[in-house]
Amino acid sequence: MRITNHAGRLALLDPVTGPDEPRGVDVEQASGGRFAADPQAVYARWYEFRDWAATVSFDDAAPLDANTLGAVTPRPPQVFAVGLNYRDHAAESGFDLPTEPLVFTKYASAFTGPRGDIRLSPGDVDWEVELVAVIADGGRAIPVDKAWDHVAGLTLGQDISDRVTQFAAPPAQFGMGKSYPGYAPVGPDLVTTDELRAAGLDPDDLELGCLVNGESVQKSRTSAMIFPVAELVARLSAIVTLLPGDVVFTGTPSGIGAGMTPPRFLADGDGLTTWCAGIGQMHHRFVAEESSR
């Protein structure tokens, strides 16, 4: 199953839809009002929704405008982000491998959809492709072997980072440097693990990457994570209560701009393409901050 946020309304995607010409059904209309149009509301009723979605006919599926897709989690109650979760990224950042997940937060006001312009903040703006897990049934003390049962599905994200704000003074301000408006794009779809497996893909071993102006800068596989998705869910829920619709940014591989020699950062007019096998692509253009601000 694949869902998306089409112009602020929850849509169920036709399983034979193409990534460039998506087709789907409006969930509120197709369900006769049983499920709300609000994409965020579905996670609180995920298993009921999943059972209903399995019965839906796509005979009346309509084209969806890819340019109007929004964040599949527009208002997550909690956002967890994990730093240094790939060995090669820890090395390029000059840190030892973590023995526990390095967790910080991005703020919900930073969320945006999979396409469009993102305004550059004043500092050095960097890219970080990430696999993103969205929680369905939350709770505490979730065991590793049950963790995937609590995940609604996977989507794609960028942990856009203003490195000047992030490292303005010790200790580092990860949350602030990574939460300017638009600095948490996610999408284009949320894909369930059974959908990925049906396509011959392993949810724990997905290829992902990103390109700046068409040049590949990051490429890896999620199997290279130090703490995979199930481990993150278990360790997070050992401390906090996970809620339906929570988002977990799972970390980025090597290839960030700050790790290059010399460092390279996003500039006015740069295009960023972010991709993950089985999930899709995001396309963003970066524009300069208005001179009056």
C-alpha positions as CSV (number, residue, x, y, z in Angstrom):
1,M,0.0,0.0,0.0
2,R,1.1,3.5,-0.8
3,I,-0.5,6.7,0.5
4,T,0.3,10.4,-0.2
5,N,-0.8,13.9,0.7
6,H,-2.4,15.4,-2.4
7,A,-3.1,19.1,-1.9
8,G,-3.7,18.5,1.8
9,R,-5.9,15.5,1.3
10,L,-5.1,11.9,2.0
11,A,-4.9,9.8,-1.2
12,L,-4.5,6.1,-1.7
13,L,-2.3,5.4,-4.7
14,D,-3.1,3.0,-7.5
15,P,-0.6,0.1,-7.2
16,V,0.1,0.3,-10.9
17,T,0.7,4.1,-10.8
18,G,3.9,5.5,-12.3
19,P,6.1,7.9,-10.2
20,D,5.9,10.7,-12.8
21,E,2.1,10.3,-13.4
22,P,0.6,9.2,-10.1
23,R,-3.0,8.1,-9.9
24,G,-5.1,7.5,-6.8
25,V,-8.4,7.9,-5.0
26,D,-9.4,10.5,-2.4
27,V,-9.7,8.5,0.8
28,E,-12.4,10.6,2.4
29,Q,-14.6,10.4,-0.7
30,A,-13.9,6.7,-1.4
31,S,-14.6,5.7,2.2
32,G,-17.8,7.8,2.4
33,G,-16.4,9.9,5.2
34,R,-15.3,6.9,7.3
35,F,-11.7,8.2,7.2
36,A,-10.9,11.9,7.3
37,A,-9.2,13.9,4.5
38,D,-6.4,15.0,6.9
39,P,-3.3,12.9,6.1
40,Q,-2.0,13.1,9.7
41,A,-5.2,11.6,11.1
42,V,-4.9,8.3,9.4
43,Y,-2.0,7.0,11.7
44,A,-4.2,6.9,14.8
45,R,-6.5,4.4,12.9
46,W,-3.8,2.7,10.8
47,Y,-4.8,-0.9,11.1
48,E,-8.5,-0.2,10.5
49,F,-7.4,1.9,7.5
50,R,-5.1,-0.8,6.2
51,D,-7.9,-3.3,6.2
52,W,-10.2,-1.0,4.4
53,A,-7.6,0.0,1.8
54,A,-7.2,-3.7,0.8
55,T,-10.8,-3.6,-0.4
56,V,-10.6,-0.4,-2.5
57,S,-11.2,-0.5,-6.3
58,F,-9.0,1.7,-8.4
59,D,-11.4,1.8,-11.4
60,D,-12.1,5.4,-10.7
61,A,-8.6,6.4,-9.8
62,A,-7.7,9.9,-11.1
63,P,-4.4,11.6,-12.0
64,L,-2.7,13.4,-9.1
65,D,-0.7,16.6,-9.6
66,A,2.8,15.7,-8.4
67,N,3.5,19.4,-7.9
68,T,0.8,19.6,-5.2
69,L,2.0,16.7,-3.0
70,G,2.6,17.6,0.6
71,A,4.3,16.0,3.5
72,V,2.9,12.5,4.3
73,T,3.2,13.5,7.9
74,P,2.3,17.2,7.9
75,R,2.0,17.6,11.7
76,P,3.8,14.7,13.5
77,P,3.4,14.8,17.3
78,Q,7.0,13.9,17.8
79,V,10.0,14.0,15.5
80,F,13.1,11.9,16.3
81,A,16.3,12.3,14.2
82,V,19.4,10.1,14.6
83,G,22.9,11.4,14.0
84,L,26.0,9.4,13.0
85,N,24.0,6.3,12.1
86,Y,26.2,5.3,9.2
87,R,29.9,4.3,9.8
88,D,31.2,6.3,6.8
89,H,29.3,9.4,7.9
90,A,30.7,9.2,11.4
91,A,34.2,8.9,9.9
92,E,33.8,11.9,7.6
93,S,32.4,13.9,10.5
94,G,35.5,13.0,12.7
95,F,33.6,11.1,15.4
96,D,33.9,7.7,16.9
97,L,31.1,5.2,16.2
98,P,28.2,5.8,18.7
99,T,27.4,3.0,21.1
100,E,23.9,4.4,21.6
101,P,21.7,6.2,19.1
102,L,22.5,9.9,19.0
103,V,19.0,11.4,19.1
104,F,17.9,14.9,18.5
105,T,14.7,16.5,17.1
106,K,13.6,18.5,14.1
107,Y,10.6,20.7,14.7
108,A,7.3,20.1,13.0
109,S,7.2,23.6,11.5
110,A,10.1,22.6,9.2
111,F,8.1,19.9,7.4
112,T,7.3,20.4,3.7
113,G,6.4,18.3,0.7
114,P,8.5,16.4,-1.9
115,R,8.7,19.2,-4.4
116,G,9.1,23.0,-4.6
117,D,11.4,25.8,-3.5
118,I,13.2,25.9,-0.2
119,R,14.5,29.3,1.0
120,L,18.1,29.3,2.1
121,S,18.9,30.3,5.7
122,P,21.8,32.7,6.3
123,G,24.4,30.0,7.1
124,D,26.1,27.2,5.2
125,V,23.2,24.9,4.1
126,D,23.9,21.2,3.7
127,W,22.0,18.1,2.5
128,E,21.5,14.8,4.2
129,V,19.4,12.1,2.5
130,E,17.6,9.9,5.0
131,L,15.2,7.0,5.2
132,V,12.2,8.0,7.4
133,A,10.0,5.6,9.4
134,V,6.5,6.6,10.5
135,I,4.9,5.1,13.6
136,A,1.5,3.6,13.5
137,D,0.7,1.9,16.8
138,G,2.9,3.5,19.4
139,G,3.7,2.5,22.9
140,R,6.6,1.9,25.3
141,A,9.1,-0.9,25.7
142,I,8.6,-2.3,22.2
143,P,10.8,-5.3,21.7
144,V,13.1,-5.4,18.6
145,D,11.3,-8.4,17.2
146,K,7.9,-6.6,17.3
147,A,9.2,-3.2,16.2
148,W,8.2,-3.4,12.5
149,D,4.6,-4.2,13.6
150,H,4.5,-0.6,15.1
151,V,5.7,1.0,11.8
152,A,3.1,2.3,9.4
153,G,5.6,2.5,6.6
154,L,8.6,4.2,5.2
155,T,9.1,7.4,3.3
156,L,12.1,9.5,2.2
157,G,13.4,12.6,3.9
158,Q,16.1,15.3,3.8
159,D,17.7,16.5,7.0
160,I,18.6,20.0,5.6
161,S,21.1,21.6,7.9
162,D,22.4,25.1,8.5
163,R,25.9,24.3,9.7
164,V,26.6,27.8,11.0
165,T,23.5,27.7,13.3
166,Q,24.1,24.1,14.2
167,F,27.7,24.8,15.4
168,A,27.4,28.5,16.5
169,A,28.5,27.7,20.0
170,P,29.0,24.5,22.1
171,P,27.1,22.4,22.6
172,A,25.9,22.0,19.1
173,Q,22.3,23.1,18.4
174,F,21.2,20.3,16.1
175,G,17.5,21.0,16.4
176,M,17.7,24.6,15.7
177,G,20.2,24.3,12.8
178,K,18.0,21.7,11.1
179,S,14.6,23.3,11.5
180,Y,14.4,26.4,9.4
181,P,11.2,26.4,7.3
182,G,11.3,23.7,4.7
183,Y,14.3,21.9,6.2
184,A,12.4,18.7,6.7
185,P,11.0,17.7,3.3
186,V,9.4,14.2,3.3
187,G,7.7,12.1,0.6
188,P,6.6,11.5,-2.1
189,D,4.7,8.6,-0.6
190,L,4.5,6.5,2.5
191,V,5.1,2.8,1.5
192,T,4.3,-0.2,3.6
193,T,6.8,-2.9,4.2
194,D,4.6,-5.5,2.5
195,E,4.5,-3.3,-0.6
196,L,8.3,-3.2,-0.7
197,R,8.6,-6.9,-0.2
198,A,6.1,-7.5,-3.0
199,A,8.4,-5.5,-5.3
200,G,11.3,-7.7,-4.3
201,L,12.9,-5.1,-1.9
202,D,14.1,-5.6,1.6
203,P,12.9,-2.8,3.9
204,D,16.2,-3.1,5.8
205,D,18.3,-2.9,2.7
206,L,17.1,-0.1,0.4
207,E,19.4,1.9,-1.8
208,L,19.1,5.7,-1.4
209,G,21.0,8.8,-2.3
210,C,20.9,12.4,-3.6
211,L,22.2,14.6,-6.3
212,V,23.0,18.3,-6.4
213,N,22.5,19.8,-9.8
214,G,22.5,16.3,-11.3
215,E,25.8,15.3,-9.7
216,S,25.6,12.3,-7.3
217,V,26.8,13.3,-3.9
218,Q,25.4,10.6,-1.7
219,K,24.6,6.9,-2.4
220,S,24.4,4.1,0.1
221,R,22.1,1.3,1.4
222,T,20.1,1.3,4.6
223,S,21.7,-2.0,5.6
224,A,24.8,0.1,6.4
225,M,23.0,1.7,9.4
226,I,24.6,1.1,12.8
227,F,21.2,1.0,14.4
228,P,18.5,-0.2,11.9
229,V,14.9,0.8,12.0
230,A,13.7,-1.9,14.4
231,E,16.5,-1.2,16.8
232,L,15.7,2.5,16.8
233,V,12.1,1.9,17.5
234,A,13.0,-0.4,20.4
235,R,15.5,2.0,21.9
236,L,13.4,5.1,21.5
237,S,10.3,3.3,23.1
238,A,12.5,2.2,26.0
239,I,12.5,5.8,27.1
240,V,9.6,7.7,25.6
241,T,6.1,6.8,24.6
242,L,5.8,6.6,20.8
243,L,2.6,8.1,19.4
244,P,0.8,7.4,16.1
245,G,2.2,9.5,13.4
246,D,5.6,10.0,15.0
247,V,8.5,10.4,12.6
248,V,12.0,8.9,12.8
249,F,14.7,10.3,10.6
250,T,17.1,7.4,10.6
251,G,20.4,9.1,9.7
252,T,22.5,9.9,6.7
253,P,25.4,8.2,4.9
254,S,28.6,9.9,3.9
255,G,28.7,12.5,1.1
256,I,27.5,15.6,3.0
257,G,28.8,19.0,1.8
258,A,30.6,19.7,5.1
259,G,32.7,16.5,4.6
260,M,34.0,17.6,1.3
261,T,37.4,19.1,0.6
262,P,36.8,22.0,0.3
263,P,33.4,22.1,1.9
264,R,30.5,22.6,-0.5
265,F,27.1,24.0,0.4
266,L,23.8,24.7,-1.4
267,A,23.5,28.1,-3.2
268,D,20.8,30.1,-4.8
269,G,19.3,28.2,-7.8
270,D,20.7,24.8,-6.8
271,G,18.6,21.7,-7.4
272,L,18.5,18.8,-5.0
273,T,17.1,15.4,-6.1
274,T,16.6,12.9,-3.3
275,W,15.8,9.2,-4.1
276,C,15.2,5.9,-2.5
277,A,14.5,2.6,-4.2
278,G,10.8,1.5,-3.8
279,I,9.8,4.9,-2.4
280,G,10.5,7.5,-5.1
281,Q,12.1,10.9,-5.6
282,M,11.9,14.4,-4.2
283,H,12.9,17.5,-6.2
284,H,13.7,20.8,-4.6
285,R,15.2,24.1,-5.7
286,F,17.0,26.4,-3.2
287,V,16.4,30.1,-3.4
288,A,18.2,33.0,-1.7
289,E,16.8,34.6,1.5
290,E,14.9,37.8,0.8
291,S,17.1,40.8,1.3
292,S,14.6,42.4,3.6
293,R,14.9,39.6,6.1
